[in-house]
Amino acid sequence: MPESLTNYDALVTAALALPANDRMRLIDTLVDAVPEDQATELHPDWLPVLEQRDQELAEGRVKGEDWEKVRSRLFKRAGLSSEG
């Protein structure tokens, strides 16, 4: 087995052993670390949803929110802490 796969498997195993709060923080950190020019493609099913939400924003039917506020609210709703 290639060493990189072994390292990846060991990392995944260690990550899965973390408490849920730490796993969520790890996910958040890893997502933030992906450079914008290297982001993966979205599943095609998301495009209509994104277009609809963009139109709702453009027409003033909904208001946008600061990501940090949304993120904090979602972590709180899940009973998790977003703090390190």
C-alpha positions as CSV (number, residue, x, y, z in Angstrom):
1,M,0.0,0.0,0.0
2,P,1.4,3.4,-0.9
3,E,2.7,5.5,2.1
4,S,0.4,8.4,1.2
5,L,-2.7,6.2,1.4
6,T,-1.5,4.8,4.7
7,N,-1.0,8.3,6.0
8,Y,-4.4,9.3,4.7
9,D,-6.1,6.3,6.3
10,A,-4.3,7.0,9.6
11,L,-5.5,10.6,9.5
12,V,-9.1,9.6,8.8
13,T,-9.0,7.0,11.6
14,A,-7.6,9.6,14.0
15,A,-10.2,12.3,12.9
16,L,-13.1,9.8,13.3
17,A,-11.9,9.1,16.9
18,L,-12.3,12.8,17.8
19,P,-15.3,14.1,19.7
20,A,-18.1,15.4,17.4
21,N,-17.3,19.0,18.2
22,D,-13.6,18.6,17.2
23,R,-14.6,16.8,14.0
24,M,-16.9,19.7,13.1
25,R,-14.1,22.2,13.8
26,L,-11.7,20.1,11.7
27,I,-14.1,20.1,8.8
28,D,-14.5,23.8,9.1
29,T,-10.8,24.4,9.2
30,L,-10.2,22.1,6.2
31,V,-12.9,23.8,4.1
32,D,-11.5,27.2,4.9
33,A,-8.0,26.0,3.8
34,V,-9.1,25.1,0.2
35,P,-7.9,27.9,-2.1
36,E,-10.8,29.4,-4.1
37,D,-9.1,28.4,-7.4
38,Q,-8.9,24.8,-6.3
39,A,-12.5,24.4,-5.1
40,T,-14.2,21.2,-6.3
41,E,-17.2,21.3,-8.6
42,L,-20.6,21.4,-7.1
43,H,-23.1,18.6,-7.9
44,P,-25.3,19.8,-10.8
45,D,-28.4,19.6,-8.6
46,W,-27.2,22.6,-6.6
47,L,-27.1,25.0,-9.6
48,P,-30.9,25.7,-9.6
49,V,-30.9,26.2,-5.9
50,L,-28.0,28.7,-6.1
51,E,-29.6,30.5,-9.0
52,Q,-32.9,30.8,-7.1
53,R,-31.2,32.1,-4.0
54,D,-29.2,34.6,-6.1
55,Q,-32.4,35.8,-7.7
56,E,-34.1,36.2,-4.3
57,L,-31.1,38.3,-3.1
58,A,-31.1,40.4,-6.2
59,E,-34.8,41.1,-6.0
60,G,-34.6,42.0,-2.3
61,R,-36.9,39.1,-1.2
62,V,-34.3,37.9,1.3
63,K,-31.3,39.5,3.1
64,G,-27.9,38.0,3.3
65,E,-26.1,37.3,6.5
66,D,-22.5,37.4,7.6
67,W,-21.0,33.9,7.3
68,E,-19.5,34.0,10.8
69,K,-22.9,34.7,12.3
70,V,-24.5,31.9,10.3
71,R,-21.7,29.5,11.2
72,S,-21.9,30.3,14.9
73,R,-25.7,29.8,14.9
74,L,-25.4,26.5,13.1
75,F,-22.7,25.2,15.5
76,K,-24.9,26.4,18.5
77,R,-28.0,24.7,17.0
78,A,-26.0,21.4,16.7
79,G,-24.9,21.8,20.4
80,L,-21.3,22.3,19.3
81,S,-18.7,25.0,20.0
82,S,-17.1,26.8,17.1
83,E,-14.3,28.0,19.3
84,G,-10.9,26.3,19.5
